[in-house]
């Protein structure tokens, strides 16, 4: 491939990374494409297959070396439970009466969850409640 085609591939990878993925995987492929562009410009007689082999090796190498530190630096709040924050605002139904600031169980999306009353008033069995926050695997609920 021509060296400028590698530059275009690198820019496309970076653009997709910035707008969609945000996990630094395509960022690593974009960096690899820029490096292959430099190598291709300096060694114009290199066969196409060697450019692709270099691109693949660099992509994997950069991915293994750079992605995890970048994720840790730019997404430090992410952890195994960070993906549960999408439950905030969902509706849960109480399995039993729940006193003020008490702990019990609630059903949401077909599963039973540990629930904590985030309000100062008691909640009744079968009452619909909104998830205020998620702490570990405990739903903090308020009356709807």
N, C-alpha and C positions, 0 to 999 in steps of 0.2 A: 504494500500500500504506500501511497505517497505520504510524506511526513505531515502535510497539512490535514490529511484525512484523520490521522491520529489525534491532532489538535481538536478537530471537530468532534470526534468521539469523546475526548476528554471533557469538552464543554457540555456536550449532551448529558454525560454521566453526572457532572456537577449540577446541572440545571435540574435534572430529575431528583437528585439527592436533596437539593435545597427546597424544592416545591412539594415533594411527596414523601420520601422515605424517612429522613432524619435519623438514620441509624448508622451512618458513615460507611456502609458497604459500597455504595456506588461512588462515594468520595475516594475510596481506595482504588477503585477501578479507573477513575478519572486521573488520579495521580500517575498510575501505571501507564495510561495512554499518553500522558505528557512526556514521561520518560522515554517511552518507545518512539515518540515523535523526534526527540533529540537524538536518540541513537540512530534512527532511520535517516535523519538529515546528515549525520556525520558519516554514516556508512551506506551510501546510496545503493551499493551493489548487493546488499543483503537480500536473500530470498524471502518471499512472503511468509512461508511457513515458519521461518525463524523469528520473524516479527511477532507472529501470533503466539509462538511458544514463549517468547520473552514477555509478551503482554500477560499471558496466563500465569507465568511464574511470578512476575512482579505483582500482579493483582492479589494472588494468594499470600505472598510474602508480606506485602504491605498490610493486607487485611489482618493477618495474624499478629503483626508487630504493632500496628497503630490503632486499630479499631477499639480495643478494650480500654486503653488509656484515654482515648478521646471520649468514649461514652461515659467513663467515670468523671472526667473533667467537666463536660458540658451537660450531662444529665445526672448529677449526683443524687437527686431525690428519687430516682427510679430504683425500685427494689422489687422483690418477688410479689409484693402486695400492691404496688403502685397502680396496677391495672384495675383494681377494684373501685377506684374513685369514680368511674362512670356510673356507679349505682346511686350516687347522690341524686335525689329528686325522684327516685323510683317509688312505687307504692308497695307496701308490705302489709299483710294482714296478721294480726296478733293471734297466737295459738292459745293464750290464756290471759287473764287479767294481769296488768302490769302496773304496779304502784309507781308513784312519782320517784324518779331516779332509780327505779328498780331494774332488775335483770330478768329476762325471760326468753321466750322463743317467738319467732315470727316467720310466716311463710311468705316467700317471695320467689316468683318464677319457678314454682314447683318444688322448691327446696326449703328446708327449715334452717333458719339462721339464729344465732345468738343475738338477742335484741336488748337494747338498753333504752329506757325512757329518758329522753333528753329534756322533757318538760317538767313542770311542777304540778301537773294534774295527772291523776291516774287514768290509764287507758283500759278499755274494756276488751274482752275476748271478741274476736271477729271484726274489731274496728280497723278501718283503713288508716294507715299512717304513712308519712313521707320520710324517706331516709335523709337525715341531716348531714351525716358524715359516716365514714367507715373507718373503724379503728381495728386493725388486724382483720379478724373475721367477725367482728361485732358491729351490728348496725345500730346507730343512734337514731331513734325515731321520735317524731312529733306528730300529734294528731293532725289529720288532714283538714 
